[in-house]
């Protein structure tokens, strides 16, 4: 458990960068090389051509060393391309690694959540949102962090050139760098990051209102009120549209600003590097400033301009990532101190003034006192809505409860207690079937079960004939949430999975619902013979052989 | 049929246009004036590009040769740069606004189409998935309309303009551009195709991965009980790693082809730079001692060279925008094509003989040879029957024979039926639909709830219109007692103000169904339509709900769809619907059969 600390830490943008520092260093380095090569390509070729022109004008063309600069130009071109390629490949590799880390983080948070509150996050669209948040966040280093580093370093490289040409050029360069890299993105962010946040939240809100309203479409239509409600939906859309306009304006204006800064930088550089010669009406360069170098300088500034333009947009991705992170961090669970106190084999269960209830509504079962001994079968009965299922779930430690539970005469907390739950098998009213093969679903009960054992347990729940009729037998892949199974088949498959666990305590919630008499008989026979548990608690409104021989508790 | 014709026409034109491409094209045409304006800005952009290159080339060459330069030319160059930025700004603003208008218009159209579809929308997908289409998928069109579409124009404009301005300066440079441009385009098509394939494959694997994550997450409670969470974590981790490996091998290839393209552009820029450099030094092998270009011209060419390839490369980057838009268009078209048949036959139907007979004048509802033909298949076989006022009818039959369709007709959501359908002796087309609907109460299999308190849901759509007062607190209590909701609502800590979410806030299915009965009572509707209200409930609960219904629905006209597993013993009539039509079983026979 060395990674336990990282498992439960909150997410932050910094932790994203440091998730795999070595893996991230490669794309950063390669990207820097590519960006600098891109700037140098324009600068050097500008200098090369103007120097060549000058050499030929001076008549010294034949002694001009043209091979080295030519090679450098070609080399830079190759560097730039290869660098971009390398950056893309390594950055995507890093990104996919990050996706894996984040997914596992979400998984860990959800595992740490206690059972009673788990279902509130299990809804389809919420999970869908989590998945899309993840996809949003992993782009952050690529879209925000890297361009920023590239622009900064490109400015540093041009600054070195400027220092050699004329140190005073460093001043406008520094100002421009501050504006390009910090001020303009910051101003745009100030102007629109609120809109980005609002837009993200509105998006979720709009969606849930859509689902909420459309689920009552017919009632609202026949009452003649749909138009009012639809209008509210439209208003939300209109608000979203305004935030979108706001963001797009900020981005466009930011780009224009960035261009203006470049233009001012060029103008002031030329101003500082020369003086007005009133005789010719020309602007002459200062003594000691090489014209050819100035050409290279001006061209590299144009190249840097291309690098800083994406920075303006970065605040959008920044805001989206922040909202995504905040939402993900809502999942965050502090490390739980679950009791690791071992529990001996369950011989007797005693529940004193026991009541199971749901946190959201406070509704639940009546208060009961009951003792269940080794070898005993209990049938809990009651009219619909009397809280049978809630009681069973609380006995299973899956649902909140009040009162005291004694195991073998010793008091234990049983809610969400893994030690306790290891000794029991609980079949809820709607068990979950995974989108895997039949065999894989069954192996969740016992990973070491042989094929014979699997067939045996399928026989016990009267599913063997059905499984044999399938072309792929045990390897048949089940559709999402077991949708290609009937309700009865799903339940029996889940029961088979539980029976493989051979847990001493078996808790069954309506196992016979929708089954015919012969099938019920088969299951009862299995539960009384080969798969007989030490303790069985049954909730059912259907009579069965097991029920007839069990102690009845009427709610 | 229409689609076929369109496809044929397109093929005749020598180009196969997919329905998606046609759809996107039509949407873009809505904003053609904006796109034309954007093209105008594009022209301005190109002109300033060439102007800037020319001015700066002059400044640079003067600077290199004479250590001085003309101020006016510098200002002209900088002004051109500013102009370029402004043109870009304008173009961007217009394109994003065009894209916004298209998307928000389309969204409004989709929502109103879904509203008109009514219950039929669920044939496409469930509401949550529909909301993804209406919001996310429509927004997925953004990049296509705001970037790809205007870029297509720039891709032809800029290289042509540059070629034109280069031609008088240097024939060799012109030829280099001319030769490389088609090669770049061929590469682009090739690369785009490859990248599209890779993209699609990656997309499906990614979807699979998300699916696995969702599946395991939804079954997390089960995994916890089975103590298999660590195994599941391992599975997630393994498949993510495996995905990383396979995707990388695909991406390496995809990027490699893009890189080749980039290299090509870079090298041709370097080639032109080298040619110009050597030319200026007068050491070109074929013309040693003379220079083909002046320094000004050389710099002019050098400044234009990267701009020549830039739009092509951008288009390559935006190519996925097109892919994304076409994928989204498939989903959106599915919505728009559902239930959008034109019903030309309606005109004939009205002219048909009116079946109004004395019998149907007495009855509230009468069907005369009513059927519903959808794409050549009977959704509902022709039926003829009557329901009197105050009669309670149980409709049963296998799934798919049209029980729900009949209810949808009654709700007024389907107009494509054949035969006659009379209400109080009047043809359904002639009655005032809102008046008729106001008489209805609708109780489907899953009750219709909005997010909000129980009270808000009970009063959903009641009152506040045409002077009808909102039911008083007393009315609510009476309705709750009648529907036997009072006990469990009193047990709730927040009572009527308990929030209902899609999860139902801990209420059981039976309790939710009882709440819809209370709502139906409050609405004072005379005609109740029930679509399998008990199918999600266990036997005992279902029976209890049906007993309540029996008591409260006395005096109402009722049409209740229910399977044989949940017989409605107290119904006045039992209709068994089959593929062949309707069999009416008398009340007594019905009871005997059940007994």
Boltz contact constraints between the chains, C-beta under 6 A:
constraints:
  - contact:
      token1: [A, 45]
      token2: [B, 273]
      max_distance: 6.0
  - contact:
      token1: [A, 48]
      token2: [B, 277]
      max_distance: 6.0
  - contact:
      token1: [A, 49]
      token2: [B, 276]
      max_distance: 6.0
  - contact:
      token1: [A, 49]
      token2: [B, 277]
      max_distance: 6.0
  - contact:
      token1: [A, 49]
      token2: [B, 298]
      max_distance: 6.0
  - contact:
      token1: [A, 49]
      token2: [B, 302]
      max_distance: 6.0
  - contact:
      token1: [A, 50]
      token2: [B, 64]
      max_distance: 6.0
  - contact:
      token1: [A, 52]
      token2: [B, 277]
      max_distance: 6.0
  - contact:
      token1: [A, 52]
      token2: [B, 280]
      max_distance: 6.0
  - contact:
      token1: [A, 52]
      token2: [B, 281]
      max_distance: 6.0
  - contact:
      token1: [A, 53]
      token2: [B, 64]
      max_distance: 6.0
  - contact:
      token1: [A, 53]
      token2: [B, 280]
      max_distance: 6.0
  - contact:
      token1: [A, 53]
      token2: [B, 295]
      max_distance: 6.0
  - contact:
      token1: [A, 54]
      token2: [B, 64]
      max_distance: 6.0
  - contact:
      token1: [A, 54]
      token2: [B, 65]
      max_distance: 6.0
  - contact:
      token1: [A, 56]
      token2: [B, 280]
      max_distance: 6.0
  - contact:
      token1: [A, 56]
      token2: [B, 281]
      max_distance: 6.0
  - contact:
      token1: [A, 56]
      token2: [B, 282]
      max_distance: 6.0
  - contact:
      token1: [A, 57]
      token2: [B, 65]
      max_distance: 6.0
  - contact:
      token1: [A, 61]
      token2: [B, 281]
      max_distance: 6.0
  - contact:
      token1: [A, 61]
      token2: [B, 282]
      max_distance: 6.0
  - contact:
      token1: [A, 64]
      token2: [B, 281]
      max_distance: 6.0
  - contact:
      token1: [A, 66]
      token2: [B, 277]
      max_distance: 6.0
  - contact:
      token1: [A, 66]
      token2: [B, 281]
      max_distance: 6.0
  - contact:
      token1: [A, 70]
      token2: [B, 274]
      max_distance: 6.0
  - contact:
      token1: [A, 73]
      token2: [B, 270]
      max_distance: 6.0
  - contact:
      token1: [A, 73]
      token2: [B, 273]
      max_distance: 6.0
  - contact:
      token1: [A, 74]
      token2: [B, 270]
      max_distance: 6.0
  - contact:
      token1: [A, 77]
      token2: [B, 266]
      max_distance: 6.0
  - contact:
      token1: [A, 77]
      token2: [B, 267]
      max_distance: 6.0
  - contact:
      token1: [A, 77]
      token2: [B, 270]
      max_distance: 6.0
  - contact:
      token1: [A, 80]
      token2: [B, 266]
      max_distance: 6.0
  - contact:
      token1: [A, 81]
      token2: [B, 259]
      max_distance: 6.0
  - contact:
      token1: [A, 81]
      token2: [B, 262]
      max_distance: 6.0
  - contact:
      token1: [A, 81]
      token2: [B, 263]
      max_distance: 6.0
  - contact:
      token1: [A, 81]
      token2: [B, 266]
      max_distance: 6.0
  - contact:
      token1: [A, 85]
      token2: [B, 255]
      max_distance: 6.0
  - contact:
      token1: [A, 85]
      token2: [B, 259]
      max_distance: 6.0
  - contact:
      token1: [A, 88]
      token2: [B, 255]
      max_distance: 6.0
  - contact:
      token1: [A, 89]
      token2: [B, 252]
      max_distance: 6.0
  - contact:
      token1: [A, 89]
      token2: [B, 255]
      max_distance: 6.0
  - contact:
      token1: [A, 92]
      token2: [B, 251]
      max_distance: 6.0
  - contact:
      token1: [A, 93]
      token2: [B, 248]
      max_distance: 6.0
  - contact:
      token1: [A, 96]
      token2: [B, 244]
      max_distance: 6.0
  - contact:
      token1: [A, 100]
      token2: [B, 240]
      max_distance: 6.0
  - contact:
      token1: [A, 104]
      token2: [B, 237]
      max_distance: 6.0
  - contact:
      token1: [A, 107]
      token2: [B, 233]
      max_distance: 6.0
  - contact:
      token1: [A, 107]
      token2: [B, 236]
      max_distance: 6.0
  - contact:
      token1: [A, 110]
      token2: [B, 220]
      max_distance: 6.0
  - contact:
      token1: [A, 111]
      token2: [B, 229]
      max_distance: 6.0
  - contact:
      token1: [A, 115]
      token2: [B, 221]
      max_distance: 6.0
  - contact:
      token1: [A, 118]
      token2: [B, 221]
      max_distance: 6.0
  - contact:
      token1: [A, 122]
      token2: [B, 218]
      max_distance: 6.0
  - contact:
      token1: [A, 125]
      token2: [B, 128]
      max_distance: 6.0
  - contact:
      token1: [A, 127]
      token2: [B, 214]
      max_distance: 6.0
  - contact:
      token1: [A, 127]
      token2: [B, 217]
      max_distance: 6.0
  - contact:
      token1: [A, 131]
      token2: [B, 210]
      max_distance: 6.0
  - contact:
      token1: [A, 207]
      token2: [B, 131]
      max_distance: 6.0
  - contact:
      token1: [A, 207]
      token2: [B, 135]
      max_distance: 6.0
  - contact:
      token1: [A, 210]
      token2: [B, 131]
      max_distance: 6.0
  - contact:
      token1: [A, 211]
      token2: [B, 127]
      max_distance: 6.0
  - contact:
      token1: [A, 211]
      token2: [B, 128]
      max_distance: 6.0
  - contact:
      token1: [A, 211]
      token2: [B, 131]
      max_distance: 6.0
  - contact:
      token1: [A, 212]
      token2: [B, 450]
      max_distance: 6.0
  - contact:
      token1: [A, 212]
      token2: [B, 451]
      max_distance: 6.0
  - contact:
      token1: [A, 214]
      token2: [B, 127]
      max_distance: 6.0
  - contact:
      token1: [A, 215]
      token2: [B, 127]
      max_distance: 6.0
  - contact:
      token1: [A, 215]
      token2: [B, 448]
      max_distance: 6.0
  - contact:
      token1: [A, 216]
      token2: [B, 448]
      max_distance: 6.0
  - contact:
      token1: [A, 216]
      token2: [B, 450]
      max_distance: 6.0
  - contact:
      token1: [A, 218]
      token2: [B, 442]
      max_distance: 6.0
  - contact:
      token1: [A, 219]
      token2: [B, 442]
      max_distance: 6.0
  - contact:
      token1: [A, 219]
      token2: [B, 448]
      max_distance: 6.0
  - contact:
      token1: [A, 219]
      token2: [B, 460]
      max_distance: 6.0
  - contact:
      token1: [A, 220]
      token2: [B, 461]
      max_distance: 6.0
  - contact:
      token1: [A, 222]
      token2: [B, 437]
      max_distance: 6.0
  - contact:
      token1: [A, 222]
      token2: [B, 440]
      max_distance: 6.0
  - contact:
      token1: [A, 223]
      token2: [B, 461]
      max_distance: 6.0
  - contact:
      token1: [A, 224]
      token2: [B, 434]
      max_distance: 6.0
  - contact:
      token1: [A, 225]
      token2: [B, 461]
      max_distance: 6.0
  - contact:
      token1: [A, 241]
      token2: [B, 104]
      max_distance: 6.0
  - contact:
      token1: [A, 248]
      token2: [B, 96]
      max_distance: 6.0
  - contact:
      token1: [A, 252]
      token2: [B, 89]
      max_distance: 6.0
  - contact:
      token1: [A, 252]
      token2: [B, 92]
      max_distance: 6.0
  - contact:
      token1: [A, 252]
      token2: [B, 93]
      max_distance: 6.0
  - contact:
      token1: [A, 256]
      token2: [B, 85]
      max_distance: 6.0
  - contact:
      token1: [A, 256]
      token2: [B, 89]
      max_distance: 6.0
  - contact:
      token1: [A, 259]
      token2: [B, 85]
      max_distance: 6.0
  - contact:
      token1: [A, 263]
      token2: [B, 78]
      max_distance: 6.0
  - contact:
      token1: [A, 263]
      token2: [B, 81]
      max_distance: 6.0
  - contact:
      token1: [A, 263]
      token2: [B, 82]
      max_distance: 6.0
  - contact:
      token1: [A, 267]
      token2: [B, 78]
      max_distance: 6.0
  - contact:
      token1: [A, 282]
      token2: [B, 68]
      max_distance: 6.0
  - contact:
      token1: [A, 282]
      token2: [B, 70]
      max_distance: 6.0
  - contact:
      token1: [A, 283]
      token2: [B, 69]
      max_distance: 6.0
  - contact:
      token1: [A, 283]
      token2: [B, 71]
      max_distance: 6.0
  - contact:
      token1: [A, 284]
      token2: [B, 68]
      max_distance: 6.0
  - contact:
      token1: [A, 285]
      token2: [B, 67]
      max_distance: 6.0
  - contact:
      token1: [A, 291]
      token2: [B, 63]
      max_distance: 6.0
  - contact:
      token1: [A, 291]
      token2: [B, 64]
      max_distance: 6.0
  - contact:
      token1: [A, 291]
      token2: [B, 67]
      max_distance: 6.0
  - contact:
      token1: [A, 292]
      token2: [B, 64]
      max_distance: 6.0
  - contact:
      token1: [A, 294]
      token2: [B, 63]
      max_distance: 6.0
  - contact:
      token1: [A, 295]
      token2: [B, 60]
      max_distance: 6.0
  - contact:
      token1: [A, 295]
      token2: [B, 64]
      max_distance: 6.0
  - contact:
      token1: [A, 358]
      token2: [B, 506]
      max_distance: 6.0
  - contact:
      token1: [A, 360]
      token2: [B, 505]
      max_distance: 6.0
  - contact:
      token1: [A, 360]
      token2: [B, 506]
      max_distance: 6.0
  - contact:
      token1: [A, 361]
      token2: [B, 492]
      max_distance: 6.0
  - contact:
      token1: [A, 361]
      token2: [B, 505]
      max_distance: 6.0
  - contact:
      token1: [A, 361]
      token2: [B, 506]
      max_distance: 6.0
  - contact:
      token1: [A, 362]
      token2: [B, 493]
      max_distance: 6.0
  - contact:
      token1: [A, 363]
      token2: [B, 491]
      max_distance: 6.0
  - contact:
      token1: [A, 363]
      token2: [B, 506]
      max_distance: 6.0
  - contact:
      token1: [A, 384]
      token2: [B, 510]
      max_distance: 6.0
  - contact:
      token1: [A, 384]
      token2: [B, 540]
      max_distance: 6.0
  - contact:
      token1: [A, 384]
      token2: [B, 541]
      max_distance: 6.0
  - contact:
      token1: [A, 384]
      token2: [B, 544]
      max_distance: 6.0
  - contact:
      token1: [A, 385]
      token2: [B, 508]
      max_distance: 6.0
  - contact:
      token1: [A, 422]
      token2: [B, 227]
      max_distance: 6.0
  - contact:
      token1: [A, 426]
      token2: [B, 225]
      max_distance: 6.0
  - contact:
      token1: [A, 432]
      token2: [B, 219]
      max_distance: 6.0
  - contact:
      token1: [A, 432]
      token2: [B, 222]
      max_distance: 6.0
  - contact:
      token1: [A, 434]
      token2: [B, 215]
      max_distance: 6.0
  - contact:
      token1: [A, 434]
      token2: [B, 219]
      max_distance: 6.0
  - contact:
      token1: [A, 435]
      token2: [B, 215]
      max_distance: 6.0
  - contact:
      token1: [A, 444]
      token2: [B, 226]
      max_distance: 6.0
  - contact:
      token1: [A, 444]
      token2: [B, 228]
      max_distance: 6.0
  - contact:
      token1: [A, 513]
      token2: [B, 538]
      max_distance: 6.0
  - contact:
      token1: [A, 541]
      token2: [B, 540]
      max_distance: 6.0
